[in-house]
Amino acid sequence: MTKPQGKVYEGVLYQLKAYIEENQLSPGDKLPSERELSEQLGVGRSSIREAFRAMELLGLIETRRGEGTYMRSYRPYHMVELLSNFLLTEKRTKEELLTAMQMIEKEVLTILQHKLTSEQLHRLKDIIEGHVGKERHHHVFDYLFSTCGQELLFSMWQFIAGFTNTVHHVHYDKSWYDAVAETLQKGNTMDIIQLYR
């Protein structure tokens, strides 16, 4: 029994990805027309059109009427914003997302406790001073995750934070972030838990 083939446009997506990489296309660069790509890749124009639709939904390209199709800056939360309209209707789900995000934040704080150099602590305090609101929260934890080198945890946090921020305005007073820096320097695990109570 032969293995069922995936949709043709899925294969075309891989070909388009390879084409973009080979030609080193950047945001703002124009892609060839559907007809040109159809000829170059040896696939039907309808498959190119479907692949373009998928790429546009993901925020990878944009079609300008009468001008053509262009590469755009990748926005990792674009798809999250679309999905959130369908997934986040339950109040319980919204609460669980916030809990999951905070669990990962507590973990990175625990990992980094008493491990930041004075230079890293100084950089953290500069970030706290230099941002406000949601931006501050994002930049603080972005820095902490990059410092501890936990890439998988960071990816999980980014993904969950993307959903969470569509339904919660996650940020605290500046004094909370000052307490985070203080706890990283001098506190213990119970102090980290207290931050989120």
Secondary structure as GFF3:
##gff-version 3
##sequence-region A 1 197
A	DSSP	alpha_helix	8	22	.	.	.	ID=ss1
A	DSSP	alpha_helix	34	41	.	.	.	ID=ss2
A	DSSP	alpha_helix	45	57	.	.	.	ID=ss3
A	DSSP	beta_strand	61	64	.	.	.	ID=ss4
A	DSSP	beta_strand	68	71	.	.	.	ID=ss5
A	DSSP	alpha_helix	78	87	.	.	.	ID=ss6
A	DSSP	alpha_helix	91	112	.	.	.	ID=ss7
A	DSSP	alpha_helix	118	130	.	.	.	ID=ss8
A	DSSP	alpha_helix	133	148	.	.	.	ID=ss9
A	DSSP	alpha_helix	151	167	.	.	.	ID=ss10
A	DSSP	alpha_helix	174	186	.	.	.	ID=ss11
A	DSSP	alpha_helix	189	195	.	.	.	ID=ss12
###
